[in-house]
Amino acid sequence: MFEVDFLPVGDSNGDAICLRYGDPVSGFFHHVVDGGFKDTADTIIKHIGEHYGASTVIDHMVLSHADNDHAVGLVGVMQHFKVKNLWMNRPWLYADQVIDSFHGNFSLEGLIQDMRDRHSYLVELEELAVAQGTIVHQVFQGAQIGPFKVLSPEKQRYISAIPDLDKTPTSYAKDESFGGLLTGVRTLVEKAKTWLEETWHLETLSENPGPTSVSNETSIVQYGQLGDKLVMLTADAGPTALKEAVAYALKIGMNKIPDMIQVPHHGSRRNVTPSVLDALLGGKVAQGQEYGKAYCSIGKEEKDYPRGQVKNAFTRRGYPVRVTRGKPIYYFGDGAQMRPGWVPIMPEPFATEVEA
């Protein structure tokens, strides 16, 4: 049996996912992906205690990328539960390979310390791991995390992205683009929203959206089989990471579309394109057909997410979108049952008007 729980993380967007797979006779494995914000730790601890057991050992804890809304809550979870394996990428491990991007302003030791100072919660996770004997793994394309294969990021692409991460010192690339940033700052008065009409056959999702953050493009994409279902967890991956994931999956023969997929980055329009979704999900289907489920972590007060163009695009490809918005979402199978008191969550309706 298997259970996948997308937990609410509060008013703002963030990710916290708990998984259990195995059977009552042989035992279960437990897998936590991301931890939301600091307060989310309490939500995860309570959920695991109630549904998996107070003495649960976490076999795999995965930090998809170093953004606060995914990372910070894991500290509290690791303080509470024994964790066997911690999977996270630490940029300072590759400081020697990127130091030339930083103007000669740092010694190697100084750059490492600067990066560690900017990622205090990663340092805390690392220290907790050392204290409890947890194995800390790098997480790159080809790694195996329980039943999940890591499809992205490719190691060298991750390393080349380090100078451009928000939480690293100013690199040459950041310095050269600084003047452009001044002209690109958002005005104090938000532009009035404009709306576009969409139908089942009329899709307005851009093939060339503005770029998502460099950090998002370093997100760990996991693809694995739970029972008879294929599950893809995308975190905040953008088009670059998702194209890389698809290419690697095809290369290693993982060419079946998923039964369940996480909507990247809470349904942002910068993270998926029509061609990426076609590659991931197999293209558009007849209206009313459903090939799988799409799950999306949304803050309780985030009324504009998932974006209408994104949820429509998933729905057109046979993957209606279900969202958290303050409630947990439960995906289960292979003998698992709906929990007492829990009710099915209906998918988001198709939007005939979407924000431009």
N, C-alpha and C positions, 0 to 999 in steps of 0.2 A: 504494500500500500504506500501511497505518498500523499503528502499535504504540502501546499505552498501557500503561505500567508503574506499578503501585502498589508502592512500595518499602517495606521494613520500616524502622522508625525506632527500634528498641530495645525496652526492656521496657515503656515507657509508650505510651499512645495519641498519635498525631500523624500528620501527612500529608506525603507526598513523592511527587509524581506526575511522571513523565517521558513525553513524547509525541514520536513521530516520524511524519511523514506526507509523502507525495510519491512519487517513484520514482527508481530508480538513474540513469536517463537525464537527466531534467530537474533532479534534485537533491531533497534533503529539507529540510523545515522542522522545527525543534526547539522544543519548548514545555515549560517546566517550571512546575509549579503547586505551590507551597509547598515548604518545605525541612526540615520537622521540627526537630529539636534541633541543637545545635552539631555533635555527632558524626555526624549524618545527612549532613552535607556530604560526608564521605568516601565514604559509601555511594553518593550520587548521582554524584560524580565518577568513582568506579570503574565504576559501571553505564554511564554515558554513554561512557566511554572504551572499555569492552569491547564494547558493542553498537551504538553510534552512531559512534564514532571519536574518537581522542584530540584531533583538531583541530576538533572540533565547535564551531560558533557557535550560541548559543542565540538564536533569533529572538524568542521571547516568554518572559519570566520573569514569573509572576503570583503575587503574594502575596494570598491570598484574604481575610485579615483579620490583625490585628496581634497575635494570641496567640502566645506563645513557641513552642508546639509546631508551628507552621506557618511561623514567620518566621525564626528564628535561623539555621538551617542554610543559608539562601539567601546569607548573607554569604560563607561559605566557597566556595560554588559560583560566586559572582560574582567572587571573587578568582582563581579558576582558569580560568574560561571567559570569552570575549568574549560580551557580551549586547547585542543590538541594541535591544530594547525592554523596559523594566521597568514593570510595571503594579502600582501600589499606591496606596492612599489614605493621606494624611498629615493627621491631624486638625488640625495647627497651621495648615494653609492656610486654615482656616475660622474661626480664632480670633476675627476681627472680627465674625462673625455669631453667636457664642455667648457673647461676653464678659459679657453682662448676666446670665448664669446663675451667675456666680462672685462674688457678694457685693460687687463693687467692690473686691476685694482685689488685683487685678492691673491693671497697665497692659497695653496690647495687647502690647508687647514682652515684658513679664514673663510673660504667659500663653503666648505662643509658645515662649519659652525653657523654661518649665515642661513643656509638652507634649513638646518635643523631648528634654528630659532623661529623661522617662519612656518614651521610645521610642528608646533609643540605637541599637538594631539597624536601625530605619528610617532614622535619620540616617546610619548607616554605609553602608547600601545607597545612599542618596541621594548620599553623597560618592563612593562607588565609581563610580556612574553618571556623575557629572560628570567624574571622572578618565579614564574610558574612552570618553566620548562617547556613552553610552547615553541614549536618549530616555526620560524618565520620564513616564508617563501617569496621569491620574486614571482611576478605573474605576467608571463608573456605568452604570445601565440604558441600553441602546442602543449601548454601545461595541462595536466589532468587534475581536476579538483573533484574527488568523488566520481559521480557519474557525468560530470560536466567537462567538456573540452573547452579550453580558452581559444577563441577565434581571433581575438584582438586585445591589446595592441601588439604589433610586431616589435621586437626589442629595439632595433636600431631606430625605428620611427619614434618610439618613446624617448630614447636618449636625445635624438635630434630636436625634440620638442621642449626639452627641459629649459633652455634659455628663454623661451617665450611664455613659460607658465607665469601666472599672476604672482605666485609666491616664490619667485626667485629674484635676485637682484636685476637691475636694468642691464640688458644685454645690448650689443650693437644693433640688433634688429629693432628692439624697443626704442632705443635712442633715436634711430633714423626716422621712426614713424611718429615721433612726439609732436612735431609741428602739425602733422595731419590730424592728430587727435584733437588739437585745439579747435580746428574747424569742424570736427565731427561731433563735438559735445552736444548732447540733447538740449534743446531750448527749454526754458523754464516752463513755457506753456505747451502742454502736450498737444500735438496735432489732433484735430477732431477725427474721430473714427469714421472710416468709410466702409461700406459694405458691398459685397459681391454676391450675386445669385449663383447658387450651385444646384445642379440636378444630379441624378445618378450617373448620367453620361457626360456631365460638364464638370470638369475638375479644374480648380484654380490654384492648387498647390504648386509652388514654384519649383522648377528644375534647377534654379540657380539662386538659392536663398543667401542672405548674408551669413557669414561664417559664425558658427557657434564658438565657444571658447576653446583655446588650446587644451585646457585641462579636461574639458568634456571629451575631446577627441582622444584622450589617453584612457578612457573608460574601458574596463574589462568587460568583454562580451563573452558570455558563457552559453554553451549549447549542449544539452544533455538529454538522456532518456530516463524518464521516471515511469516505471511500469511499462505500459504500451504507449505512452505519450512523450512527444518531443517538446522540450521547453527551452525557450531562448530568453535570457536575461541580458538586457542591453544597457542598463544604467543610463548615463547621459551621452552615450555615443552619438556622434554626428555622422554626416555622409562619408567622411574619409574613413572613420573607423568601421562603419557598417559595410562599405564596399570592400574593405580589407577583410572583414569577417566572412563575407559571402565568397570571396575569391579563395580564401583558405579552406572554407568548408567544402567547396567544390573540389579543391585539390586533394583533400583527404577522403573524398567519397561521402561526405555528409550532405547529400543533395536533396533531402526531403524537407518540405516546408514544415514549420513547427505547428504543433497543436495549440500551444499557448505562447504568446510573445509579450514581453514588456514594451510598452510604448516609450521610446526614448525621451529623456529629459522632460517628462511630465506633459508631453504633447506639444512641445515647442515646434514652430514652423521652420526653425533653423536646423533641425536635426534629421529630417527625412525629406526625400524628394520622390516624385512618382517613379523614377527608374530604380531607386534604391528599394522602394516598397515592392515593386514588381519582382526584383531579384530575391528579396527576402520571402515574399508570400505567394508568388506565382501569378500575379496579374489580377485584373478585375474579373468579377464574376457576375452572374445574373442577379438582379435585385432580389433580395430575400434569401439568397444562399449563404450558408455559414460553414466555413471550413475549420475555423478555430476560434480562439478567444484572445483578445488583447486586453491587458491589464495596465492600469495607469495610476501612479501615486500622485494625488492632488491634495494640496492644502485645503483645509476646511473653508477658508475664506478666499480661495483663488477661483473666482467665478469665471474668469476668462480662459481657464485651462480645463481640459486639453483644447487647443485651438480648433475651431470648427473645420478648417481645411484638413487638419490632421486626422481628426476622428472620422470625418467623412471618407478620407482616403483609405484608412484601415477598413472601414465598413464596406467600401466598394470591393475590397479584395477578400471579403468573406470573413473578416475579423472584427466583429462589433466590439466597441471599447467599453470596458467597465472601470469605474473609478472609485477611489477611496473616499475622498471628501469627508474625513472625520470618522470613517467606518472601515473595519478590516474587510479585505476581499479574500475569499477562500477558494483555491483551485485544488481539486483532489481527485483521486481515482485509484484503480487497482485494489479495490476492496475497502477503501476509506469511505466513510459516510458523512453526510451533512451533520454538523454538530448540533446538539439540542439547543433550541433557542435561536439559532442562526437561520437566516432566510436568504434565498437567492437574490442577488443584486441584478437589476435589469440594466442592459447596456444603454449607453447614451443615445438619444434619438438622432437621426440624420438631420443635419442643419441645412435648411434651404437658403439661408443667408449667412455668410461668413465674413469675418473681419478681413479687410484687404491688407 
